[in-house]
Amino acid sequence: MSGVLIVGELLHANAALVGVVPAEWIVAWQLPQGAPANAIVVTRVSRSEDQMLAHEGWRRVNERVQITVRAADGEQRGKIERLARAACADRTGTVAGFEKVSVLLAGGGPDFMDDAASIFLTSFDLRVSFIEPA
C-alpha cells in the first residue's frame, strides 16, 4: 500500500487537481456511498521487491498503482485524467516519508461508463518505486 500513499500525496499536493476534485474525494481503495461524480480512486495492482544478496537494512520496492477517474461527463473525465497524470508522472525524491521515490506512467486503461449512475470513468497505471526498510 506504500505506493498508494505516495500517489495519494502527489495527487493531494496538486492545487490544480484539487480545484476540480476536492481532496476528500481523492481516496484509496473505495469511494464511500454518496460520492460525487468527480472523484479519484487509487489502488495497488501489484508489488515486487528487488532481490538482493546482502540486505543493508533496506530494499527497493516496485508497485504498479492504478488511478481510476470518475466524472459527470467525458470532458471532465479527460480534464481530471490530464491533471492526475501531470501530478504524478516523472516524480522523484522523498514522498510520503519514502526515500528515492520514482513515479513513471505505465499505461492507460479503457474509457467506460456506469450507465446506471451516469458516471464516466477511465483509468491509468503508474510504476512507483521506492526504498523500504528490510
N, C-alpha and C positions, 0 to 999 in steps of 0.2 A: 504494500500500500504506500510505500515511500514515494514512488513515482507519482502517485495520485496527489500526495501532499505537495510535492514540488510543482506540479502543473497547476494545482489549485491556487498556490501562492502567486504564480506568474499571472494567472487569469485575474485574480482579485486585485493585483497591483496595477493593472492596465486601466487607466481612467477612462479612455475612450470606450472600452468594452463595458465597464461598469455603468457608463452613462446610458447604455442600451439594455443591458441585462443587469439588474441590481444584484449586488454581491450576495444577498441572501438566496438568490436563485441560481447561483453557481455552486453546485453541490457534488459530493462524492456519492457514487453508487446508485442512489434512487431519489427521485423527487417525491416530496410528500403530496398527499391529496390536496387538490385545490391550487396547485402551482399555476402561475400564469403561462401564457403561450410562450413568451420569450424566456428561455431558461437554458442552462447548460448542465449536463451530467458528465462527470469524469469517472472512468472505471479502468481497472487494470485488466489487460488481456493476457499477458504472460510475464514471466520473470525468469531470468537466468543469472548465474554468477560466474565470473571468470574463474577458471581453475588455476590454482597457484600451488606450487610445491611447498613453498615456505610462506606461511601467513605471517605478516608483520603487524598483526592486530587490526587489519582492515581487509576488505575485499571490494572489488569493483562489481557493481550490480547493474544489470541492464533490464529495464522493464519496457514493455510495449503498453502504452496508455491510450485509451480511446476517449475522444471528446465527442459527445452527441449534442447537437444543437437543435433546439426546438424554437419555432417561431409561428406567428399568426399568418404569415404569407411567405411566398417564395422569395420576394425581395428582401424582407427582414432576415430570412434564413441565410441568404447569401452574405448580407452585411455582417451578421453575427459571426458566421464562419470565417470571413476575412479578418475580422478583428481578433478572434480567438487564435487564428494561425499566427498573426503578427505578434500577439502577446507571448507566444510560446516558442516559435521557431528560432533556431540558431542561437539559443541562450546558453551561456556558460557561467561558471563561477560558483558561489555559495548561495544556495536557495533553500529556504525552509529548514535551515540548520544542517543541510547536507553539503559536503565539500566536493569539489571537482565535478560539478554537475555539467552535463551537456544534454541539450534537448534538440532533436532533429525531427523534421517531418518524416513520416514513414508510410504515407499512402492515404488515399481517401476512400471513403465508403460511398454507398449509393445515396441519392436523394429519395425520400419516400414521404408518405403522408399517412397520418392516422385519420381516416375518414370520419370515424365516429366523433372524434374530438375536434376535427378541423384544424389539426396542427401539422405544420410542415416540418420535416426532420431531415438531417444529414449527419454524417459522422466522418471523422478523420482520425488517424493514428499518429502518435509521436513515439520516438525511441528516446527514452530517458535513461541516461547512465549517471551513476554517482558512486561515491565511496561510502561504505557502511562498516561499522566495527565488526570484526570477525567473531 
